[in-house]
Structures are given as structure tokens and as C-alpha cells.
Amino acid sequence: MAYPFYQNSQIQMQELQSMRDRIDNQMRSIQQNQMQQPPVQQPITQNFQLAPNPTNNELESKYVDNIEQVKNTFVMKTGIFLTKDFKTLWVKDVTGNVRTFRTEEVIELDEKDREILDLQRQVNELKGMIKDATKYDNTDTIKSVEDEEPKRVSTNKRGNAK
């Protein structure tokens, strides 16, 4: 004679096995359907940005290393191109014309700095005047010494004898 709980567990096992078989069958049918249907391809879209995004600025600007980079850059409005050391500046208009400029730094001086520079300039002028004055004095002295005739010095070796 079989125990009642044993029959219940057998029934449950059979139910679980049949459930598993149904799930396996469903998975196989889904996989077969996917293999039979061609894969859905997403449409390919390409966006080309021909010009930079417009901004509200009047000028475009960019750091460059040489004029070739300036010539190869497309501008939608007047563009300013600078080297990183700020020594050369190029201006390119929309027609492609390029103008080149050299730049130099302008250092703003306050009143004390201007006074110092003025005093240094004055000192340098005075040094120059002193050099010029000593140059003329030395040539006059040399000429006057050369013009004089040498004095004869007696080379008598006798001493005063009594």
C-alpha cells in the first residue's frame, strides 16, 4: 500500500515535468520563428555638419601653429587665428583672403615705472657724456706729451767728493 503523501508528491512531480516540457516547447518555437524571420535592421542615418554651429559672436577665433592650418580652415564669418605665443595673427574672411600681422606686447607703466625709466635714460646719457669727455681729454694729453722733447738727464756717477 502506498502512502498518501507519496502519491501527492508524484503528482506534483508529473505536473512540474509537464510544465517544464511546455516551456521548453515554447522556447523552441520562439527560437525557430526568430531564425525564420529576417532580422529587422535599423535604418542607417548619417548627419554631416558642413559648418560649425552658429554662435552670436561676430568673429571666429582659433589657436594655430602655421598659416597652412589657417588656409585649411573653413570660416562662415571673419576668423582670427593666433599662435599660442601671440606673436603672429592671421585674419581670414569668408572669401578665403588671409592677412598676416605681427604683434608685440604693450606693457602699461605706472608713474613710478616711467620715472625710473626716465632716470635710467638720463644716467645712460651722462655716462656717454663722461666717456666722450674723457676720450677727448686723453687724446689731448697724449698729443701734448708726444710733442714735448725729452729732457736730458745727466747720468754722471760721480758723487760729491771732498
Beta strands, then each sheet from edge to edge (+ up, - down):
strand 1: 60-63
strand 2: 79-82
strand 3: 88-92
strand 4: 98-102
sheet 1: 1+ 2+ 3- 4+
end
